[in-house]
Amino acid sequence: MSYASHIFRHSKQIKSVPGLLRYDHTLLVRWLSSAALPFTNSREYIVKLGQLGCVPLERDRARSSCTSTLNCYNHSKSAINQSMVTFVGIKHIKSTGTNLKLGSQLVGPVLSRGLSRSPGQNRRSFSSGSGLPPHQEIGMPSLSPTMTEGNIARWLKKEGDQVSTGDVLCEVETDKATVEMECMEDGYLAKIVHGDGAKEIKVGEVIAVTVEDEGDISKFKDYRPSDAAGPPKDSSVSAPPKEDVVEKPKSSPKPESSKPSEARENGGRIFASPLARKLAEENNVSLSSIKGTGPDGNIVKADIEDYMSSRGKEVSPASSKVDKTEVSALDYADIPLSQIRKVTASRLLLSKQTIPHYYLTVDTCVDKLMELREQLNSLQEASGGKRISVNDLVIKAAALALRKVPQCNSSWTNDYIRQYHNVNINVAVQTDNGLFVPVIRDADKKGLSKISEEVKVLAQKAKENNLKPEDYEGGTFTVSNLGGPFGVEQFCAIINPPQAGILAVGSAKKRVVPGAGMDDYVFASFMAVTLSCDHRVIDGAIGAEWLKAFKGFIENPDTMLL
């Protein structure tokens, strides 16, 4: 065991083999120490491995891996055993005397784990240099298609607690909802890296560590994710790498160090780190007046900060008074961006920039709709049911219009238009945390009472930030109503990608309209609705046909009950 581990950490040749150190070091060392695979001809054996196992890799790359591994043979015969793990997807070779035959897939994660891992999954680490026992690093999971980072709402387990498969470890705030994260393996929670309330944790970043043995918990008291870096970051490398490191500075600094100064003199590009450039732009600092102290004379963040601090000392009393007056004249507060706010902003910006919007508006008479609503609510109150809103009737009418004109129930892709057979209506809900769009699935097949009940439940969950991914994913069309709640008469909504349409519903207003006779006038309530269309999917005539069908259901609501 110790000899195989020694080879892993100190053999330069083995480190150069592609992908070797990506796998489970603990299991590799144990497996390679078993001496279960005798050799008759090392070169012939490795070529045989390349023929059997190089499935995902190109043949030339597999051969180069074999050659690289052969060069390691002079260091140790055990190094040849380790060549198996360089072939991604290789199958276990059973040895019977001197004959080799293809067997079953190697049990455990030695060869397969590297293929299926995605950011945020647990990974087993082994570090003989740091003295840490085998453990599982739990990363921030990707819980929605648009999630790039998340927050830890609270931990339901404490350090030292025993955990089992399926136990809820913590609650994660994603870009759209708060989701419970479950444990994938049995063990003990040894270390919580990011505690309650931790913000903006990237997907895949380590948030906790679990171990198999309770006695190993104390060894992770001062654990940091960087501690598990393993052999590649070990300072105790062999002599050849040291020589390489020493040789490089002799030749590289001379031509490169003069570049920043020459650029300033010639009015060319000034070399600075991205963070330094951003800080300089925010504080109106000219990079040409700053001397860099970074590698090769590059300007770094510390140079900007030093310059700003020295400039502050040189400011005269008169100018400082002017600055204080200007600052005091601006009274503002910076509001932190929530995850849902960031995602909504990026998606709407993408929609406006990439989708060719056009808008169609019609006025619909809602007198008969209001009468039907009163009748239905009387029945609902008598039976103990919940009241039906105008928005529930609008959702039903939109769903039936989509079934009648299915071209509007579609999405654009670069190769084809995808037309959906399910009519799933997203309903825009405004909350203190941002805009949510929970989905009513198969709205064309559900009754008004069922739609009303689901809308109320989902709206409450959105306000409490408790929506699950299945509550808002899979919509094919969106309805946004600013008329009833806010009295907005008419507006144009932005399409919710990848959908091709969204309906903006205004408020109902009474108007005077001509009657049957010359001097006969009557009052009627009209509601303005605007359909936003993706012109790549919905042509103008198709959009107008959909609005005609929607208006027919609204002005003759009895037809929705057929």
C-alpha positions in Angstrom: 0.0 0.0 0.0 2.7 2.5 1.0 4.9 1.6 -2.0 2.1 2.2 -4.5 1.2 5.5 -2.8 4.8 6.5 -3.0 4.8 5.9 -6.7 1.7 8.0 -7.2 3.2 11.0 -5.4 6.8 10.9 -6.7 6.8 9.5 -10.2 7.0 12.3 -12.8 6.2 9.9 -15.6 3.0 8.6 -14.0 1.9 12.2 -13.4 2.2 12.9 -17.1 -0.1 10.0 -18.1 -3.4 11.7 -19.1 -6.2 11.4 -16.5 -4.3 9.0 -14.2 -4.7 11.1 -11.0 -8.3 12.0 -11.7 -9.6 8.8 -10.2 -10.2 7.5 -6.7 -6.7 7.3 -5.3 -7.6 5.3 -2.2 -9.2 2.5 -4.3 -6.5 2.7 -6.9 -3.7 2.1 -4.3 -5.6 -0.7 -2.7 -6.3 -2.3 -6.1 -2.8 -1.9 -7.5 -1.2 -3.3 -4.3 -3.0 -6.7 -4.7 -0.6 -8.0 -7.3 -3.4 -9.8 -8.9 -2.2 -9.2 -12.5 1.0 -11.1 -13.3 3.0 -10.0 -16.4 4.7 -12.0 -19.1 5.5 -9.3 -21.6 4.8 -5.8 -20.3 4.8 -4.1 -23.8 2.5 -6.7 -25.2 0.2 -6.5 -22.2 -0.2 -2.7 -22.4 -0.9 -2.9 -26.2 -3.5 -5.5 -25.3 -5.0 -3.1 -22.8 -5.2 -0.4 -25.4 -7.0 -2.7 -27.9 -9.5 -3.7 -25.2 -10.2 -0.5 -23.3 -9.7 2.7 -25.4 -13.3 3.2 -26.2 -13.9 6.9 -25.5 -10.4 8.0 -26.5 -8.9 8.3 -30.0 -6.6 5.4 -30.9 -3.6 7.7 -31.3 -4.2 9.1 -27.9 -4.5 5.7 -26.4 -1.2 4.6 -28.0 0.5 7.7 -26.6 -0.8 6.7 -23.1 0.7 3.3 -23.6 4.0 4.7 -24.6 4.0 7.1 -21.7 3.3 4.2 -19.3 6.0 2.1 -20.8 8.5 4.8 -20.0 7.5 4.5 -16.4 8.4 0.8 -16.3 12.1 1.5 -15.6 11.0 3.2 -12.3 9.0 0.4 -10.9 7.3 -2.7 -12.1 4.3 -1.6 -10.0 4.0 1.4 -12.3 3.0 -0.9 -15.2 0.0 -2.2 -13.1 -1.2 1.4 -12.8 -1.3 1.8 -16.6 -4.8 0.3 -16.6 -6.4 3.4 -15.1 -5.1 5.6 -17.9 -7.6 4.0 -20.2 -11.0 5.6 -19.6 -13.8 3.0 -19.7 -11.4 0.0 -19.7 -12.9 -3.3 -18.4 -11.4 -5.5 -15.8 -9.0 -8.1 -17.1 -9.1 -11.5 -15.4 -5.9 -13.4 -15.4 -5.8 -17.2 -15.7 -2.2 -18.3 -15.9 -0.7 -16.5 -18.8 -4.0 -16.0 -20.8 -5.9 -12.7 -20.6 -9.6 -12.5 -21.2 -12.2 -9.7 -21.0 -14.3 -9.9 -17.9 -17.0 -7.9 -16.2 -16.9 -4.2 -15.6 -14.6 -3.3 -12.7 -16.6 -3.1 -9.5 -16.6 0.3 -7.8 -15.8 3.8 -8.9 -12.2 3.2 -9.9 -12.8 3.5 -13.7 -16.4 4.5 -14.1 -16.6 7.4 -11.6 -14.6 9.8 -13.8 -17.0 9.3 -16.7 -20.3 10.1 -15.1 -19.3 12.7 -12.6 -20.9 16.1 -12.9 -20.2 19.3 -10.9 -21.7 19.1 -7.4 -21.5 15.3 -6.9 -19.6 13.7 -4.1 -16.0 12.7 -4.7 -13.7 10.5 -2.7 -10.3 12.0 -1.8 -7.0 10.5 -0.6 -4.1 12.5 0.5 -1.2 10.8 2.1 0.8 14.0 2.3 -1.8 15.8 4.5 -2.6 12.8 6.6 -6.3 13.0 5.8 -8.2 9.7 5.7 -10.6 8.7 2.8 -13.5 11.1 2.8 -16.3 12.4 0.6 -16.3 16.0 -0.6 -19.9 17.2 -1.1 -20.2 19.9 -3.8 -22.9 22.5 -4.5 -25.3 20.6 -6.7 -26.9 21.9 -9.9 -30.6 21.8 -9.1 -32.0 23.6 -12.1 -30.9 24.0 -15.8 -30.1 27.7 -15.3 -28.3 27.4 -11.9 -24.7 28.5 -11.8 -24.5 29.3 -8.0 -26.6 28.8 -5.0 -27.0 29.8 -1.3 -27.2 27.6 1.8 -30.4 28.4 3.6 -29.8 26.2 6.6 -28.2 22.9 7.6 -30.4 20.2 9.0 -27.5 18.1 10.1 -24.6 19.1 12.4 -20.9 18.3 12.3 -20.5 14.8 13.8 -24.0 13.6 13.0 -24.4 10.2 11.4 -26.1 10.4 8.0 -27.7 7.8 5.8 -28.6 7.6 2.1 -31.7 9.8 1.6 -31.3 12.0 4.7 -31.8 15.7 4.0 -28.5 17.5 4.7 -29.4 21.1 4.0 -31.7 23.5 2.2 -30.2 25.1 -0.9 -31.6 28.3 -2.4 -31.3 28.0 -6.1 -32.0 30.6 -8.8 -35.7 29.8 -8.6 -36.6 28.0 -5.3 -35.4 26.5 -2.1 -34.6 22.8 -2.5 -33.7 20.1 0.0 -30.3 18.4 -0.8 -30.2 14.7 0.2 -27.2 12.6 1.3 -26.0 10.1 -1.3 -23.9 7.7 1.0 -23.9 6.5 4.5 -21.3 8.0 6.9 -20.7 10.9 9.3 -20.8 14.6 8.6 -17.2 15.6 9.4 -17.0 19.2 8.3 -19.4 21.9 7.1 -17.3 24.2 4.9 -20.1 26.7 4.1 -22.5 27.3 7.0 -26.1 28.7 7.3 -26.7 31.7 5.1 -23.6 31.2 2.9 -24.1 33.2 -0.4 -23.1 32.8 -4.0 -21.5 29.4 -3.8 -20.5 28.2 -7.3 -21.9 24.9 -8.6 -19.4 22.2 -7.8 -17.7 24.1 -4.9 -17.1 22.0 -1.8 -19.7 22.7 0.9 -19.2 19.8 3.3 -17.2 16.6 3.9 -18.3 13.2 5.1 -16.3 10.2 6.3 -17.0 6.5 6.8 -15.5 6.1 10.2 -16.7 8.1 13.2 -13.1 8.2 14.5 -12.0 10.3 11.5 -14.2 13.2 12.3 -11.7 15.0 14.5 -9.1 15.0 11.7 -11.2 17.4 9.7 -11.5 20.1 12.3 -9.2 22.5 10.4 -10.1 21.2 7.0 -10.2 23.4 4.0 -11.0 22.4 0.4 -7.5 23.3 -0.8 -6.1 20.8 1.7 -7.4 18.0 -0.5 -5.4 19.1 -3.5 -3.3 16.0 -3.3 0.1 15.2 -4.9 0.0 17.6 -7.9 0.2 20.6 -5.5 2.7 18.9 -3.1 5.8 21.0 -2.6 8.0 18.0 -2.1 8.5 17.1 -5.7 11.4 15.2 -7.2 14.6 16.8 -8.5 13.8 17.0 -12.3 10.7 19.2 -11.7 12.9 21.5 -9.5 15.4 21.9 -12.3 12.6 22.8 -14.7 11.3 25.5 -12.4 14.7 27.0 -11.9 15.5 27.1 -15.6 12.4 28.9 -16.7 12.9 32.2 -14.9 16.4 32.6 -16.4 15.1 33.1 -19.9 11.5 34.3 -19.6 11.7 37.5 -17.4 14.1 39.4 -19.7 11.9 39.8 -22.8 8.6 39.9 -20.9 9.4 42.2 -18.0 10.1 45.1 -20.4 6.7 44.8 -22.1 4.6 46.9 -19.7 7.2 49.8 -19.5 7.7 49.7 -23.3 3.9 49.8 -23.8 3.6 52.9 -21.6 6.4 54.7 -23.4 5.1 53.9 -26.9 1.4 54.5 -25.9 0.6 50.8 -26.4 -1.3 48.3 -24.3 -0.9 48.4 -20.5 -0.8 45.0 -18.9 -3.1 44.6 -15.9 -5.2 41.9 -14.3 -9.0 41.9 -15.0 -9.7 42.7 -11.3 -7.2 45.6 -11.4 -8.9 47.0 -14.6 -12.3 46.7 -13.1 -11.2 48.5 -9.9 -9.5 51.2 -11.9 -12.7 51.8 -14.0 -14.9 52.0 -10.9 -12.7 54.6 -9.3 -11.7 56.5 -12.5 -8.0 55.7 -12.1 -5.8 55.9 -15.1 -3.6 52.8 -15.5 -0.9 54.7 -17.3 0.0 56.5 -14.1 0.5 53.3 -12.1 3.6 51.2 -11.9 2.8 47.5 -11.7 4.4 45.2 -9.1 3.0 42.0 -10.4 4.6 39.3 -12.5 6.5 40.9 -15.5 5.5 44.3 -14.2 1.8 43.7 -14.6 -0.6 45.9 -12.6 -2.5 44.0 -9.9 -5.3 44.9 -7.5 -2.9 45.9 -4.8 -1.3 48.5 -7.0 -4.6 50.2 -7.6 -5.4 50.2 -3.9 -2.0 51.6 -3.0 -2.4 54.4 -5.6 -5.9 55.3 -4.4 -4.8 55.4 -0.7 -1.8 57.6 -1.6 -4.0 59.8 -3.8 -6.4 60.3 -0.9 -3.6 61.7 1.3 -2.6 64.2 -1.4 -6.1 65.6 -1.9 -6.3 69.2 -0.7 -8.8 70.3 2.0 -10.7 72.4 -0.6 -11.2 69.4 -3.0 -12.2 67.1 -0.1 -14.9 69.6 0.9 -16.2 69.5 -2.7 -16.2 65.7 -2.7 -18.1 65.6 0.6 -20.7 68.0 -0.7 -21.1 65.9 -3.9 -21.4 62.6 -1.9 -23.9 64.1 0.6 -26.1 65.2 -2.3 -26.5 61.6 -3.4 -28.7 59.6 -1.1 -29.2 56.0 -2.2 -29.1 52.4 -1.0 -27.6 49.4 -2.8 -30.0 46.5 -2.8 -28.3 43.1 -3.1 -29.3 41.0 -6.1 -31.2 37.8 -5.3 -30.6 34.6 -7.3 -34.1 34.8 -8.9 -33.5 38.4 -9.8 -30.2 37.6 -11.5 -31.7 34.7 -13.5 -34.8 36.7 -14.5 -32.6 39.6 -15.7 -30.4 37.4 -17.8 -33.3 35.5 -19.3 -35.3 38.6 -20.2 -32.2 40.2 -21.7 -31.5 37.1 -23.8 -35.2 37.1 -24.9 -35.2 40.7 -26.0 -31.8 40.4 -27.8 -32.4 37.2 -29.6 -36.2 36.8 -30.1 -37.9 39.0 -32.8 -40.9 40.2 -30.8 -44.1 41.6 -32.4 -47.3 42.5 -30.6 -51.0 42.0 -31.4 -53.7 43.7 -29.3 -57.5 43.2 -29.2 -60.3 44.4 -26.9 -62.6 41.7 -25.6 -66.0 42.3 -24.1 -66.2 40.6 -20.7 -69.8 41.2 -19.7 -70.9 37.6 -20.3 -67.7 36.4 -18.6 -68.5 38.4 -15.5 -72.0 37.0 -15.4 -70.8 33.4 -15.7 -68.2 34.0 -13.0 -70.9 35.2 -10.6 -73.0 32.1 -11.3 -70.0 29.8 -10.8 -69.0 31.5 -7.6 -72.5 31.1 -6.2 -72.2 27.4 -6.8 -68.7 27.3 -5.3 -69.8 29.0 -2.1 -72.7 26.7 -1.7 -70.4 23.7 -2.0 -67.6 25.1 0.1 -65.2 25.5 -2.9 -62.9 28.4 -3.6 -63.9 31.4 -5.7 -63.0 31.5 -9.3 -61.2 34.6 -10.5 -61.1 36.4 -13.9 -57.5 35.2 -14.3 -58.6 31.6 -13.9 -61.1 32.1 -16.8 -58.3 33.8 -18.9 -56.0 30.8 -18.3 -58.7 28.4 -19.4 -59.5 30.4 -22.5 -55.8 30.7 -23.4 -55.3 26.9 -23.0 -58.3 26.1 -25.2 -57.1 28.7 -27.9 -53.7 27.0 -27.9 -55.4 23.6 -28.5 -57.4 25.2 -31.3 -54.3 26.9 -32.9 -51.4 24.6 -31.9 -48.8 26.6 -33.9 -48.7 29.0 -31.0 -47.9 26.2 -28.6 -44.4 25.8 -30.0 -40.7 26.6 -29.5 -37.9 27.6 -31.9 -34.7 25.7 -32.3 -32.0 26.2 -34.9 -33.0 23.1 -36.8 -36.7 22.8 -36.4 -39.9 24.1 -34.7 -41.0 22.0 -31.7 -44.8 21.9 -31.4 -46.0 20.6 -28.0 -48.9 18.3 -27.5 -49.4 19.3 -23.9 -50.8 22.7 -23.0 -48.9 23.8 -19.9 -49.6 27.5 -18.9 -47.1 29.4 -16.9 -48.7 32.1 -14.7 -46.6 35.1 -13.7 -46.6 35.7 -9.9 -44.9 38.8 -8.4 -43.4 38.3 -4.9 -41.0 40.2 -2.6 -38.3 37.8 -3.8 -38.8 38.5 -7.5 -40.9 37.2 -10.4 -41.9 33.5 -10.5 -43.8 31.6 -13.2 -45.3 28.4 -11.8 -46.9 26.1 -14.3 -50.5 24.7 -14.6 -50.0 21.5 -16.5 -52.6 20.3 -19.1 -54.7 23.4 -18.4 -56.9 22.7 -21.4 -58.1 19.4 -19.8 -58.8 20.8 -16.3 -61.9 22.4 -15.0 -62.1 25.9 -13.7 -62.3 24.8 -10.1 -59.1 22.7 -10.4 -57.2 25.5 -12.2 -58.3 28.0 -9.5 -57.1 25.7 -6.7 -53.7 25.0 -8.3 -53.1 28.7 -9.1 -53.7 29.7 -5.4 -51.5 26.9 -4.1 -48.6 27.7 -6.4 -48.9 31.4 -5.8 -48.6 30.8 -2.1 -45.6 28.6 -2.5 -44.0 31.2 -4.7 -44.5 33.9 -2.1 -43.0 31.6 0.6 -40.1 30.8 -1.8 -40.9 27.1 -1.6 -41.4 26.2 -5.3 -39.9 23.0 -6.5 -38.4 22.6 -10.0 -41.4 20.6 -11.1 -43.6 23.5 -10.1 -42.2 25.9 -12.7 -40.5 23.8 -15.4 -42.1 22.5 -18.6 -44.4 25.4 -19.5 -45.3 26.0 -23.2 -47.1 29.4 -22.9 -47.2 32.2 -20.3 -50.1 34.5 -19.1 -49.2 37.7 -17.3 -52.1 39.7 -15.7 -51.4 43.2 -14.5 -55.0 44.3 -15.0 -56.9 42.8 -12.1 -54.3 43.2 -9.3 -52.8 46.6 -10.4 -55.3 48.2 -12.8 -53.0 48.4 -15.8 -55.1 48.9 -18.9 -52.7 47.6 -21.5 -49.0 46.5 -21.7 -46.6 44.4 -23.8 -44.9 41.4 -22.0 -41.5 39.9 -22.8 -41.5 36.3 -24.1 -40.4 33.7 -21.6 -37.8 31.6 -23.5 -37.9 29.0 -25.0 -41.6 29.7 -25.5 -42.9 31.5 -28.5 -45.7 33.5 -27.0 -47.0 35.3 -23.9 -50.3 37.0 -23.2 -50.5 40.3 -21.4 -53.9 40.9 -19.8 -55.1 44.4 -18.9 -57.9 45.6 -16.7 -61.6 45.7 -17.6 -63.0 49.2 -18.3 -66.5 50.3 -19.0 -67.2 52.1 -22.3 -70.2 53.6 -24.1 -70.9 51.6 -27.2 -73.6 52.1 -29.9 -76.9 50.2 -29.3 -79.5 48.9 -31.8 -81.0 52.2 -32.6 -79.6 55.5 -33.9 -79.8 57.3 -30.5 -79.4 54.1 -28.5 -76.2 53.7 -26.4 -75.2 51.0 -23.9 -72.4 50.4 -21.4 -70.1 47.5 -21.8 -66.9 46.3 -20.1 -63.9 45.7 -22.3 -60.5 44.1 -21.4 -57.5 44.7 -23.6 -55.1 41.8 -24.1 -51.8 41.8 -26.0 -50.1 38.8 -27.5 -46.3 38.9 -27.8 -45.1 36.6 -30.5 -41.8 35.1 -31.7 -41.9 35.9 -35.4 -39.7 33.0 -36.2 -42.4 30.6 -35.0 -45.7 32.5 -35.1 -46.5 34.4 -38.3 -48.8 37.5 -38.1 -51.8 35.7 -39.5 -51.3 32.8 -37.0 -51.1 35.2 -34.1 -54.3 36.9 -35.2 -56.0 33.6 -35.6 -55.1 32.7 -32.0 -56.4 36.0 -30.7 -59.6 35.5 -32.6 -60.1 32.1 -30.9 -59.2 33.5 -27.5 -61.6 36.4 -27.9 -64.4 33.9 -28.9 -63.9 32.0 -25.7 -63.9 35.2 -23.5 -67.0 36.8 -25.2 -68.9 33.5 -25.2 -67.6 31.8 -22.1 -70.3 29.1 -22.2 -68.3 27.4 -25.0 -65.4 26.8 -22.5 -67.7 24.5 -20.6 -68.5 22.3 -23.5 
